[in-house]
Structure formats: structure tokens, C-alpha cells
């Protein structure tokens, strides 16, 4: 009898532990797919996200899927963020995709690699409203080859 009550207590404890660890992360992610695996520098991709929770902090990520045949260890981007009040923040970004020790920094399967690269070190507090992110590459190669998709991910930072 003691053994079964101990088993039930242990099972209940594990269930509570699992439920507490299963918090859902609120996130928004939008991507652009390049059917020919080429991203032209003139193609500025727009992504819109509605921010409703102004008490939370958010992390913004650049999302990329590329072939192993991508010719560079980095990617140069121009990211313009248009806030609900129509003010524009312009950022020129040089993001590392690989290094000499590890190779590609993302996760890969066969010859395709996925990466989520944080934009900025600290989480951001957004105002309420609609944000537009405009993303384009500023690499010398045009079109930029071996790119399958790119996008923006906005993720709520959990306390």
C-alpha cells in the first residue's frame, strides 16, 4: 500500500513538473522562400508583426536557410524597422554564418543549413502596434546564390 501511494505521489510530482516546464513561447516568424535559390539585392522583403504585450521584452532574429554551397561565412543585410508611429530605424548588419573551427554555425541536414541569428544583444521593449521589418541583402554578389529562404523571427522573452 505504501509503495502504490509513493508511485502515485511520484507520478503527480512528475506531471506537475512537466506542466510547469511546458510554457508556450509567444513568437512571430515570417519567411520568404526563393524558388530559384537566388536572392536579388533589389528584392526587399517586408514582414509585419502586431505587438500587443508592451510589458514583455522581445528578441529579434534573422532566419536563414541556405545550401552548403553558399560562398561566404557571413551575410551583410540592411534592416529597416518601421514602428507604429512611422519612425524608421535603419541597421546595417554583418552576421556570421560560419567560422573556421566549427564550419556552419546553424543546424544542418545533408547540404541544407538553418540558422536563427539574434539581432542585437539585449531584448527590446516594443510599443503597442504594427511593426514592419524591411530586409534586403547588401552583398557584392547579385543575385546572392544558394539561399533557400530568409525571414524575421520576433520571440517573447519569458521571465
N, C-alpha and C positions, 0 to 999 in steps of 0.2 A: 504494500500500500504506500509506503514512504517512497519507494522507487518510482511509482507512477506519478505521484504529486511532484516529485523532483523533475521528472521528464516534462510534465505539463508546465511547470514554472520555467524551465529552461526554454521550452518551445515558445512560451509567451514572451519571454525576455528577448529571444532572437527575432520574433515577429515585430516587437516594438522597435528594436534596433534597426531592422531593415526598413521599416516605415519611416523612421526619423532620418535615415540616410537617403531616402528617395525624394529629395526636394527637386522640383522641376525648375530648371533654369529658363528664365524668360529670354528668348532670343529672337532676333530677326536676321534672316540671311537671304540675300538675293544674288543670283549669279547670271552671267552672260555666257552662253555657250558659243564657241567658234567652230562651226561645222567643218571648215577647211583647215582648222588648227593654225590659223593666222590671225593676228590682232593688228589691224591697221592703226597707225598713230592718230588718224583723223576720227576714229571711232571713239567718241566719248560716251561712256556708259553711265546712265542715271539710275540711282537706286533711292527709293523713298521709304522712310520709316516714321511711324507715328509714335511719339513718346508721350505716354500718359502718366507715368510714375516719376515725378520730379524729385522724390526723396531718395531714389536709388542712384547708384553710380553705375556707369556702363563702360565696357571695354569695346573698342572698335578694332576689327581685324580686317586685313586684306586677305582674301581667299583666292588661291590659285591652284589649278590642276594643269600639269604640263608633262610632256614626254621627257624621257631620259635624254633625248637628243637636243634638248634646249641648250643653246650655245653659251650661256652665261651663268655665272654664280650669283648674280643679282638681277634686280629689275628696278628701273627708275620710273617713278609714277608722279603724276600731278593729281592731287586730290583736292577738290573744292567742296566745301561743306556749306550748304545754304540753310541757315537757321529759319525758324518760323517768322522772325521779324525781317527776313530777306537780307540780313547781313551775311557776307561771304568770308569764309576763312580759307585761304589758299595754302596748301602744303606741297612742297617738293620732297619726295621720299625716295631714298635709296635703300631697298630692302634686300637683305641677304637670303639667297635660296640654297646656297651650298657653301661648304668650306673644304679646305684641303685635307683635314683629318677625317671627317665623317662622311664627306660627299654631300648628297642631298639632305637637307635638314628636315624635310617632311616625312610622311609615311608613304610607302610605295608598294605597288604590286606589279610585278613584271616590269614594264618600262614606263609606267604612269605614276606620277607623284602628286600628292595632295599636301597643301600647306595652308595653315592659318597663322598669319604673322601679325602680332599686335602693332597697332599704330599708336605710338605714344606709350610711355612707361606707366603713367598713372591713369586710373579710371576717371571718367568725365561725368559731371553732373549736367544733364541737358535741361533746357526749359521745356515746358509743355508745348506740343505742336508737331507739325510735319517738318521733318528734316530731309533734305535732298543731298545725296553724295554724288558728285560727278567725278568719274575716274577715267584717266587716259594714261597710256604709257608714253614716256619721252626717251625711249631707247633710240640709238642710231639706226638699228636695223628696222626697216619698214617695208612690208609688214613684219611684225615680230612672229617668228615661226615657232612651231611646236608648243603652242599654247592651246589647251583644250577649253578652259573656262577660267573666268576671273569673277570676283564679286566682293561684296562687303558684308560683314557679319557684325551685328551690334548685340552684345550679350550683357544682360544684367549681372552685376557682381553681387553674389549672395553674401550676407553678413557671416 
